[in-house]
Amino acid sequence: MDGDVKAPGGAQTGEELAAPPREPADDQGLAGMSLLGRQRRLLDEQIHTARTDRLRARISLARDLLLGLLALVLVVGALAYAWIASRSETLVVRPFRAPSDLAAQGVDGVVAANRVLDVLQAQHRGSIGARSSETFPIDWEEEAEVAPAEEPPSFRAFDRWLRGRLGRQAVVSGDLYRTPEGLGLTVRAGGEAMTFAAPASDLDRLLTLGGEAAYARLQPYRAALHRWRQGRAVEALELISPLARSGPAGERAWAYTLWAHVLRASDDEAALRAARSALAIDAEHPAAWREVASELQALGRAEAALAARRRALRLLKGGRRADLEEAAAGQWRSAVAAEIAAADGEYFKAAGEAARSATLPEFEDAALTAFRRQALWLALGRDVVAARRLNSAPPLTADGGDAASAIADAASEARAAYEIHRAVEQWPAALAALDRLAQSGDGRLNAATEIWPQRAVTLARLGRLPEARDLIERTPRDCYPCLRARGEIAFLSGDHGEADRWYFEATRIAPSLPFAHAEWGLAKLARGDAADAVRLFRKAQQFAPRWADAYRYEGDALLAQGRAGAALRRYDEAAERAPHWGGLQVARGRAFEARRQARQALKAYRKGAALPLSVADRAHASARMAALPPR
């Protein structure tokens, strides 16, 4: 066909379909590029917006977290502050109301309140004792102040208010006013008002009375302790007895224990009843058990005292030591352990405890006078040289008004001196030491049981038998040292039956203590009954296996039986326990001579002569050293 022929209905022909596509027009391409650009910019803006939103979300979250943390810190801080306030113990003295004319003289209500606060704090500091501050209903220590009468809003005012609302706070207030006779004072403390009067010239005494009355109302236990330490025992008893009988449950056992302590200077039996009343309330009270032990010892009931000391030591080493101030617990543990060791004849162990006491925190002069107690135990352990060296230290004086320290030191020195002189049979010097002990002013001593028995025996040793018998008759018959003294005086008087009776009674009331058994054995040995003496000495060894004296005495009895070899073995055991006993070396010399061992005898005599000896032992050693060949 000629020309272009279109397919019917406008359809493309095969040539059209086979032809390559035509390029779009320029304006169409530009429009498409513009659209793509706008889409790309829109996408970028969306991405940027999304990023910004995420950053803002993170900032918001961080802000919320920081605000939440800050709120938590504030809440925790407020709770901690409130908790601290709830645990606080404070004393607040309000300014007293005072007459204007006194204020013109410089004594306004603030001045009066400060004077009363000084009195309160002096008593508080002066009544620190063995009892832990944690056991008191309130113990403000140094948290005490005179609160301003009026003060603007401040953090200090808010702090004082919060401590008063949440914590334990003692408040003292009062009125000072004129009376026809002079001045009157009303002090309010613990919900009670107390009124006093004095001449106008005695304002200081009036405020002191008010401060003491307020303290007694707020702290009756500590007020009683303070007054007892000032020598005002009657006032102390007036304060402590109602607290013990009807005070709060947590106070009564402590109050009875202090009551016992105060009574000890005047009535040991009443003191023992008070201490046992404390145990009836709290059977595991360490201070009460120690007080019971002290009272029993003062009454001469040595066996029961030893049992009480063992109970006290167990509690002092256990969980109940928390009831005590740490200084008191440490010194009491050492002292009680030493007393138990001494009752078992372990004097060097007791001396070691005394030496340790000197290194512990001070309490009631225990560390200060430890060397005197060490001297006492060493003398009883037959180390007279060391005991003399320690006890020769200059006495303490009442320097600075500390009379109690000087009294305690004087008593300790005299007691140690007595044992030093007794160990080498220097009886006049021993009697003088007992006189010093009696005159020391130590109110804790019970003369009838702690001085008279020793004095009676010393008088008997000096040949003053009538005086000795008169004095020992004044002592109680349930007292272990008194019964031992009765036996020794009867023996020195030549009344062997009476001596046996008293020694038997002493071993009956204190069967586990070694001393009466050994002294009875010496009395038997002196009258020729060596076999029964050996039995008694071995009984003493059974109860006190570390006590040198019982082994030395058995050696003496064996030597009297002609058994020098067995005697030397016992002497060696005694020397192991008391290596510095001069008299023991003289006894060894005798035993060596009985075995015809002159060289060993001479060596023993020389060793004994280099140590403190009795007059008789030194004379014997000197004579034998001169008689024995030098080689």
matplotlib code that plots the C-alpha trace (Angstrom):
import matplotlib.pyplot as plt

x = [0.0, 1.1, 1.6, 1.2, -1.6, -2.7, -4.2, -7.8, -8.9, -5.6, -3.6, 0.2, 1.6, 4.4, 6.9, 5.9, 6.2, 9.5, 10.9, 13.1, 11.4, 11.5, 13.3, 10.9, 10.6, 13.0, 10.3, 9.1, 12.6, 13.1, 9.8, 10.8, 14.1, 12.4, 10.1, 12.9, 14.8, 11.8, 11.3, 15.0, 14.8, 11.6, 13.3, 16.3, 14.0, 12.1, 15.4, 16.6, 13.3, 13.5, 17.0, 16.0, 13.0, 15.2, 17.7, 14.9, 13.5, 16.9, 17.4, 13.9, 14.6, 17.9, 16.3, 13.5, 16.1, 18.2, 15.1, 14.0, 17.5, 17.6, 14.2, 15.4, 18.5, 16.4, 14.0, 16.8, 18.6, 15.5, 14.8, 18.5, 18.3, 15.0, 16.6, 19.6, 17.3, 15.3, 18.5, 19.7, 19.8, 20.0, 19.7, 18.1, 18.0, 15.5, 16.5, 15.1, 12.7, 14.6, 13.8, 14.9, 17.0, 19.1, 19.4, 20.7, 23.4, 24.4, 22.4, 19.6, 17.7, 20.4, 23.2, 21.2, 20.4, 24.1, 25.1, 22.6, 23.8, 27.4, 26.2, 24.3, 27.3, 29.8, 27.6, 27.3, 31.0, 31.7, 29.3, 30.9, 31.2, 31.2, 27.7, 27.5, 26.0, 23.8, 21.9, 20.6, 17.2, 19.0, 22.6, 23.2, 27.1, 28.1, 24.8, 23.6, 22.9, 21.0, 18.3, 17.6, 14.4, 13.5, 15.2, 14.3, 13.6, 16.9, 18.3, 19.6, 16.1, 14.6, 17.3, 16.6, 12.8, 13.2, 15.4, 13.0, 10.1, 11.7, 14.6, 15.0, 15.4, 15.6, 14.4, 15.1, 13.5, 12.9, 12.1, 14.3, 12.5, 12.7, 11.3, 11.1, 14.1, 16.2, 15.9, 13.7, 14.3, 11.9, 13.4, 11.4, 12.8, 11.3, 7.7, 8.4, 8.9, 11.3, 11.6, 14.6, 15.3, 18.5, 19.7, 20.3, 24.0, 24.0, 22.8, 25.5, 24.6, 20.9, 21.6, 23.9, 21.0, 18.7, 21.1, 21.6, 17.9, 17.3, 20.0, 18.7, 15.3, 16.7, 19.4, 18.8, 21.4, 24.2, 23.3, 23.6, 27.0, 28.3, 27.2, 28.7, 32.0, 31.8, 31.5, 27.8, 26.7, 23.5, 22.3, 23.3, 21.3, 18.3, 18.4, 19.2, 16.9, 13.6, 15.0, 15.9, 12.6, 10.2, 12.1, 11.8, 12.6, 15.8, 17.1, 16.4, 19.2, 21.8, 20.3, 20.5, 24.1, 25.1, 23.2, 25.3, 28.5, 27.6, 26.6, 29.9, 31.7, 29.2, 27.3, 28.6, 25.6, 23.1, 25.4, 25.3, 21.5, 21.2, 23.6, 21.5, 18.4, 20.0, 20.5, 16.9, 15.9, 18.7, 20.5, 23.1, 24.1, 27.9, 28.3, 26.0, 27.9, 31.2, 29.6, 28.3, 31.9, 33.4, 30.9, 31.3, 35.1, 34.8, 32.7, 35.3, 33.1, 35.9, 34.4, 31.2, 33.3, 35.3, 32.2, 30.7, 34.0, 33.9, 30.4, 31.3, 34.3, 32.2, 29.8, 32.6, 34.1, 30.7, 28.0, 26.9, 30.2, 28.3, 26.5, 29.7, 32.0, 34.9, 37.5, 35.6, 35.0, 38.7, 39.9, 37.3, 38.1, 41.8, 41.1, 38.6, 40.9, 43.8, 41.6, 40.6, 44.2, 45.3, 42.5, 44.0, 47.5, 48.6, 50.3, 52.5, 49.4, 47.7, 50.8, 50.7, 47.1, 48.1, 50.9, 48.4, 46.0, 48.7, 48.5, 44.6, 42.5, 42.2, 39.2, 38.9, 42.8, 43.1, 46.0, 47.5, 47.8, 48.5, 52.1, 51.1, 48.8, 51.6, 53.9, 51.2, 50.9, 54.7, 55.2, 52.6, 54.4, 57.6, 59.4, 60.3, 63.0, 60.6, 57.8, 60.1, 61.3, 57.7, 56.3, 59.2, 57.8, 56.9, 53.3, 50.7, 49.6, 46.3, 47.6, 44.9, 42.4, 42.4, 42.2, 40.7, 43.8, 46.0, 43.9, 43.7, 47.5, 48.2, 46.0, 47.6, 51.1, 50.4, 48.8, 51.7, 54.2, 52.5, 52.9, 56.5, 57.4, 55.4, 57.2, 60.5, 59.0, 59.7, 56.9, 57.4, 57.5, 54.5, 52.6, 53.5, 52.3, 48.9, 48.7, 49.2, 46.5, 44.1, 44.9, 44.8, 41.2, 40.1, 36.4, 36.1, 38.0, 36.2, 38.6, 37.0, 37.8, 40.5, 42.8, 42.1, 42.9, 46.3, 47.0, 46.0, 48.4, 51.2, 50.7, 50.9, 54.1, 55.5, 54.7, 51.7, 49.3, 46.7, 46.3, 46.1, 43.4, 41.4, 41.4, 40.6, 37.6, 36.1, 36.0, 33.0, 33.0, 31.9, 34.9, 37.5, 40.6, 39.3, 39.0, 42.5, 43.8, 42.1, 43.7, 47.2, 46.8, 45.6, 48.6, 51.1, 49.4, 50.1, 46.4, 46.5, 42.9, 41.6, 43.8, 42.4, 38.9, 39.3, 41.3, 38.6, 35.9, 37.9, 38.2, 34.5, 33.3, 35.8, 36.5, 38.0, 40.5, 44.0, 45.2, 43.6, 44.6, 48.2, 48.3, 46.7, 49.3, 52.1, 50.5, 50.4, 54.0, 55.2, 53.8, 55.3, 52.4, 54.3, 52.1, 48.8, 50.7, 51.6, 47.9, 46.8, 49.6, 48.6, 45.0, 46.1, 48.0, 44.9, 43.0, 45.9, 48.3, 50.3, 50.8, 54.5, 54.0, 52.0, 54.9, 57.6, 55.7, 55.2, 59.0, 59.5, 57.3, 59.0, 62.4, 61.1, 60.3, 63.9, 62.9, 65.3, 65.2, 61.4, 61.7, 64.1, 61.7, 58.9, 61.3, 62.2, 58.4, 58.1, 61.2, 59.6, 56.6, 58.6, 62.1, 63.0, 62.1, 65.1, 63.7, 63.1, 66.7, 67.7, 65.3, 67.0, 70.3, 69.1, 67.8, 71.1, 73.0, 70.7, 71.8, 75.5, 75.7, 77.8, 78.6, 74.9, 74.0, 76.5, 75.3, 71.7, 72.7, 74.6, 71.6, 69.3, 71.7, 71.6, 67.8, 65.7, 65.5, 64.0, 66.4, 66.4, 67.0, 69.8, 71.5, 71.2, 72.5, 75.4, 76.4, 76.2, 78.1, 80.9, 80.9, 80.7, 83.9, 84.1, 84.3]
y = [0.0, 3.6, 6.0, 5.5, 3.3, 3.2, 0.2, 0.4, 2.1, 4.0, 1.0, 1.1, -0.7, -3.2, -0.6, 1.8, -0.9, -1.9, 1.7, 2.9, 5.0, 8.8, 11.1, 13.0, 16.6, 19.0, 20.5, 17.1, 16.2, 19.4, 18.8, 15.3, 16.5, 19.2, 16.7, 14.4, 17.3, 18.3, 14.7, 14.5, 17.8, 16.6, 13.4, 15.3, 17.5, 14.4, 12.8, 16.0, 16.3, 12.7, 13.2, 16.4, 14.7, 11.8, 14.2, 16.1, 12.9, 11.9, 15.3, 15.1, 11.7, 12.8, 15.8, 13.6, 11.1, 13.9, 15.5, 12.1, 11.4, 14.8, 14.2, 10.8, 12.3, 15.0, 12.4, 10.1, 13.1, 14.2, 10.7, 10.3, 13.7, 12.7, 9.4, 11.2, 13.5, 10.6, 9.0, 12.3, 12.7, 16.3, 18.5, 21.9, 24.5, 27.3, 30.8, 31.3, 34.0, 36.3, 39.6, 42.8, 44.0, 40.8, 41.3, 44.8, 43.2, 40.9, 37.8, 37.5, 34.4, 33.3, 33.6, 31.6, 29.0, 28.7, 28.3, 25.5, 23.9, 24.0, 22.1, 19.5, 18.9, 18.7, 15.9, 14.2, 14.1, 13.1, 10.1, 8.1, 4.6, 0.9, 1.1, 1.6, 4.8, 2.7, 1.3, 4.7, 6.1, 9.2, 10.2, 13.6, 13.6, 17.0, 17.7, 20.3, 24.0, 26.9, 27.6, 31.3, 32.7, 33.9, 33.3, 34.0, 31.2, 29.5, 26.1, 25.8, 26.6, 24.0, 21.5, 22.0, 21.7, 18.5, 16.9, 17.8, 16.3, 13.1, 12.4, 12.2, 15.6, 16.6, 20.1, 22.1, 25.5, 27.6, 30.8, 32.8, 35.3, 37.4, 36.2, 38.0, 35.9, 36.4, 34.4, 31.6, 29.2, 26.8, 24.3, 22.2, 18.9, 15.6, 16.8, 17.8, 21.3, 21.6, 24.7, 26.0, 29.1, 30.8, 34.2, 36.7, 36.5, 32.7, 32.8, 30.4, 27.7, 28.1, 27.5, 24.5, 23.0, 23.5, 21.9, 18.9, 18.5, 18.6, 16.1, 13.7, 13.9, 13.3, 10.9, 9.3, 6.5, 8.8, 11.4, 8.7, 7.6, 11.1, 11.8, 8.6, 9.5, 12.9, 11.0, 11.8, 8.1, 8.9, 11.1, 8.5, 5.8, 8.2, 8.4, 4.8, 2.9, 4.0, 3.5, -0.1, -0.9, 0.7, 2.2, 1.3, -2.3, -1.5, 0.5, -1.8, -4.3, -1.6, 0.4, -2.6, -3.2, 0.4, 0.2, -2.8, -0.9, 2.1, -0.1, -2.1, 0.6, 0.2, -3.1, -6.0, -8.3, -5.6, -5.0, -8.7, -8.7, -5.8, -7.4, -10.6, -8.6, -7.4, -11.0, -11.8, -9.3, -10.2, -13.4, -12.7, -9.2, -9.1, -6.1, -7.7, -11.0, -9.1, -7.2, -10.5, -11.9, -8.9, -8.9, -12.7, -12.2, -9.3, -11.5, -14.3, -16.7, -17.6, -20.7, -18.9, -15.9, -18.1, -19.5, -16.0, -14.8, -17.7, -16.7, -13.1, -13.9, -16.0, -13.1, -10.5, -12.6, -13.2, -11.1, -9.3, -7.3, -4.9, -3.7, -2.2, 0.6, -1.1, 0.2, -1.2, -4.5, -4.9, -4.0, -6.2, -9.2, -8.8, -8.3, -11.2, -13.5, -12.6, -13.3, -16.7, -17.6, -16.6, -18.7, -21.6, -20.8, -19.7, -16.5, -15.9, -16.1, -13.5, -11.3, -11.5, -10.4, -7.4, -6.5, -6.7, -4.4, -1.7, -1.7, -1.5, 1.7, 3.2, 2.6, 3.4, 3.6, -0.1, 0.6, 3.1, 0.7, -2.5, -2.7, -2.9, -5.9, -7.4, -7.1, -8.7, -11.8, -12.1, -12.1, -14.8, -16.7, -16.4, -14.0, -11.6, -9.7, -8.8, -8.0, -5.6, -3.8, -3.2, -2.2, 0.3, 2.8, 6.2, 6.4, 8.3, 11.6, 13.4, 15.6, 17.6, 16.5, 12.8, 11.5, 8.2, 7.3, 8.0, 5.9, 3.0, 3.1, 3.3, 0.2, -1.7, -0.9, -2.0, -5.3, -6.1, -5.1, -7.5, -10.5, -9.6, -9.5, -12.6, -14.5, -14.2, -14.2, -10.5, -10.3, -6.8, -5.3, -7.4, -6.0, -2.4, -3.1, -4.3, -1.1, 1.0, -1.0, -0.4, 3.3, 3.7, 4.9, 2.3, 2.0, -1.2, -3.2, -5.3, -5.2, -8.2, -10.5, -8.8, -7.4, -9.0, -12.6, -11.6, -9.3, -12.0, -14.6, -12.0, -11.2, -14.9, -15.2, -12.4, -14.3, -12.1, -15.0, -13.4, -10.4, -12.8, -14.9, -11.8, -10.4, -13.6, -14.1, -11.0, -12.5, -14.4, -18.2, -18.6, -16.7, -18.9, -16.8, -16.3, -20.1, -20.6, -18.0, -19.6, -22.9, -21.4, -19.5, -22.7, -24.6, -21.9, -22.1, -25.8, -26.7, -29.4, -30.6, -27.0, -26.5, -29.6, -28.5, -25.1, -26.4, -29.1, -26.4, -24.3, -27.2, -28.0, -24.5, -24.2, -27.8, -26.9, -24.3, -25.5, -23.2, -24.6, -28.2, -27.1, -25.2, -28.1, -30.3, -28.0, -28.3, -32.1, -32.2, -30.0, -32.4, -35.5, -36.8, -36.7, -39.4, -37.4, -34.2, -35.8, -36.7, -33.1, -31.7, -33.9, -32.8, -29.2, -30.2, -31.7, -28.5, -26.2, -28.1, -24.9, -23.9, -24.3, -24.3, -27.6, -29.4, -27.8, -28.8, -32.4, -32.4, -31.3, -34.2, -36.8, -35.6, -35.9, -39.5, -40.1, -40.2, -37.6, -38.7, -38.4, -35.1, -33.7, -34.7, -32.7, -29.8, -29.8, -29.6, -26.7, -25.0, -25.3, -23.3, -20.9, -20.5, -17.6, -19.0, -18.8, -20.9, -23.7, -23.8, -24.1, -27.1, -28.6, -28.2, -30.2, -33.0, -33.2, -33.4, -36.2, -38.0, -37.2, -35.1, -32.2, -30.5, -30.3, -29.2, -26.4, -25.2, -25.1, -23.3, -20.7, -20.2, -19.7, -17.3, -15.1, -14.7, -13.2, -15.6, -15.8, -15.2, -19.0, -20.1, -17.6, -18.7, -22.4, -21.7, -19.7, -22.3, -25.1, -23.2, -22.6, -26.3, -28.0, -28.4, -25.8, -28.5]
z = [0.0, -0.7, 2.2, 6.0, 6.9, 10.6, 12.0, 12.7, 16.0, 16.3, 17.4, 16.7, 13.9, 14.1, 12.9, 15.7, 18.2, 17.0, 16.9, 19.9, 22.6, 22.2, 24.7, 27.1, 26.7, 28.7, 30.9, 32.0, 33.1, 35.1, 36.9, 37.9, 39.3, 41.3, 42.8, 43.8, 45.4, 47.4, 48.6, 49.6, 51.5, 53.2, 54.2, 55.6, 57.6, 58.9, 59.9, 61.6, 63.4, 64.6, 65.9, 67.7, 69.2, 70.4, 71.9, 73.6, 74.9, 76.3, 77.9, 79.4, 80.7, 82.2, 83.8, 85.2, 86.5, 88.1, 89.7, 90.9, 92.3, 93.9, 95.5, 96.7, 98.2, 99.9, 101.2, 102.4, 103.9, 105.7, 106.9, 108.1, 109.8, 111.4, 112.5, 114.0, 115.7, 117.1, 118.4, 120.1, 123.8, 124.9, 127.9, 127.5, 130.3, 129.8, 131.0, 134.5, 135.4, 137.7, 139.5, 137.6, 140.5, 140.3, 136.5, 137.2, 139.4, 136.5, 137.5, 135.0, 134.0, 131.5, 134.0, 136.6, 134.0, 133.0, 136.6, 137.0, 133.8, 135.2, 138.3, 136.2, 133.9, 136.8, 138.3, 134.9, 134.3, 137.9, 137.8, 135.0, 136.4, 135.3, 133.9, 130.2, 129.0, 126.7, 129.7, 130.9, 130.0, 128.8, 128.6, 127.0, 127.5, 126.2, 124.3, 126.8, 126.4, 127.7, 125.1, 124.2, 125.6, 122.2, 118.9, 115.3, 112.9, 112.0, 111.3, 114.9, 116.3, 113.9, 114.9, 118.6, 118.0, 116.0, 118.6, 121.3, 119.3, 118.0, 120.4, 124.2, 125.7, 129.3, 130.0, 133.1, 133.9, 136.9, 138.7, 140.9, 143.2, 146.3, 149.6, 153.0, 154.2, 151.0, 147.8, 146.7, 143.8, 142.1, 139.7, 137.3, 135.9, 134.9, 135.6, 139.1, 140.8, 143.7, 145.8, 147.9, 149.9, 151.0, 152.3, 149.5, 150.0, 149.3, 145.7, 144.5, 147.1, 146.2, 142.5, 143.4, 145.4, 142.5, 140.0, 142.3, 142.8, 139.1, 138.4, 141.0, 139.3, 135.9, 136.7, 140.2, 139.7, 138.6, 141.2, 143.9, 142.5, 142.4, 146.0, 147.3, 145.6, 147.4, 150.8, 151.0, 151.6, 153.4, 150.6, 148.1, 149.9, 150.0, 146.2, 145.3, 147.7, 146.1, 142.6, 143.6, 145.2, 142.7, 139.8, 136.2, 135.4, 133.6, 136.6, 139.5, 139.2, 138.7, 141.6, 144.0, 142.9, 143.7, 146.9, 147.9, 146.9, 149.1, 152.0, 151.9, 154.0, 156.9, 156.7, 154.7, 155.5, 154.3, 151.2, 150.4, 150.7, 148.3, 145.8, 145.9, 145.4, 142.1, 141.1, 141.9, 139.2, 136.7, 137.4, 134.8, 135.9, 135.8, 138.2, 140.7, 140.7, 141.2, 144.1, 145.6, 145.4, 147.0, 149.9, 150.5, 150.6, 153.0, 155.2, 155.1, 153.1, 150.8, 149.2, 148.1, 147.1, 144.7, 143.1, 142.7, 141.1, 138.6, 137.6, 137.3, 135.1, 132.8, 132.4, 132.0, 129.2, 127.5, 125.9, 129.1, 129.2, 126.9, 130.0, 131.2, 130.0, 128.2, 130.7, 133.6, 131.9, 131.0, 134.5, 136.2, 134.0, 135.0, 138.7, 139.0, 137.0, 139.4, 142.5, 141.1, 140.4, 143.9, 145.5, 143.5, 144.7, 141.2, 142.4, 139.4, 137.2, 139.5, 139.3, 135.5, 135.5, 137.7, 135.3, 132.4, 134.3, 134.2, 130.4, 130.2, 130.1, 133.6, 135.8, 139.5, 139.9, 139.0, 136.5, 138.8, 141.7, 139.7, 140.7, 144.4, 143.6, 141.6, 144.6, 146.8, 144.6, 144.1, 147.9, 148.3, 145.4, 147.5, 145.2, 147.9, 146.0, 143.1, 145.6, 147.6, 144.4, 143.3, 146.6, 147.4, 144.9, 146.5, 147.7, 145.8, 147.4, 147.3, 144.5, 142.9, 145.5, 144.4, 148.0, 146.9, 144.8, 147.8, 150.1, 147.7, 147.2, 151.0, 151.6, 148.8, 149.9, 153.5, 152.4, 150.2, 152.9, 155.4, 153.0, 152.2, 155.9, 156.7, 154.0, 155.9, 159.4, 160.1, 162.6, 164.1, 160.6, 159.6, 162.6, 161.6, 158.1, 159.5, 161.6, 158.4, 156.7, 159.5, 159.4, 155.6, 155.6, 153.1, 153.8, 151.7, 154.4, 157.0, 159.9, 161.6, 158.7, 156.7, 159.4, 162.8, 161.8, 160.5, 163.4, 165.9, 164.3, 164.2, 167.9, 168.6, 166.6, 168.7, 171.9, 172.8, 173.1, 175.5, 173.1, 170.2, 171.8, 172.9, 169.4, 167.5, 169.8, 168.3, 164.8, 163.3, 163.3, 159.7, 158.4, 156.7, 157.5, 161.0, 161.6, 160.1, 162.5, 165.5, 164.5, 164.3, 167.6, 169.3, 167.9, 169.0, 172.4, 172.6, 172.5, 169.7, 170.2, 169.8, 166.8, 165.2, 165.9, 164.2, 161.2, 160.7, 160.7, 158.2, 155.8, 156.3, 155.3, 152.4, 151.3, 147.9, 149.2, 150.0, 152.7, 155.8, 154.8, 154.5, 157.8, 159.5, 158.0, 159.4, 162.9, 162.6, 161.4, 164.3, 166.8, 165.1, 163.0, 159.6, 158.0, 158.5, 157.6, 154.2, 153.6, 154.3, 152.1, 149.2, 149.7, 149.3, 146.1, 144.8, 145.1, 144.1, 141.9, 141.1, 144.7, 145.7, 149.5, 149.5, 147.8, 150.0, 153.1, 151.9, 151.3, 154.9, 156.2, 154.0, 155.3, 158.8, 158.0, 156.8, 153.1, 151.8, 148.2, 148.1, 149.9, 147.2, 144.5, 146.2, 146.7, 143.1, 142.2, 144.6, 143.1, 139.7, 141.0, 143.2, 141.8, 144.1, 147.5, 149.7, 152.5, 150.0, 149.0, 152.7, 153.0, 149.9, 151.6, 154.6, 152.3, 150.4, 153.7, 154.8, 151.6, 152.4, 149.2, 150.7, 147.4, 146.4, 149.9, 149.9, 146.5, 147.8, 150.9, 148.9, 146.6, 149.6, 151.3, 148.2, 148.6, 151.5, 154.5, 157.9, 160.8, 161.6, 158.0, 157.5, 160.7, 159.7, 156.1, 157.4, 159.9, 157.4, 154.7, 157.3, 158.3, 154.9, 152.9, 150.1, 147.4]

ax = plt.figure().add_subplot(projection="3d")
ax.plot(x, y, z, "-o")
ax.set_aspect("equal")
plt.show()
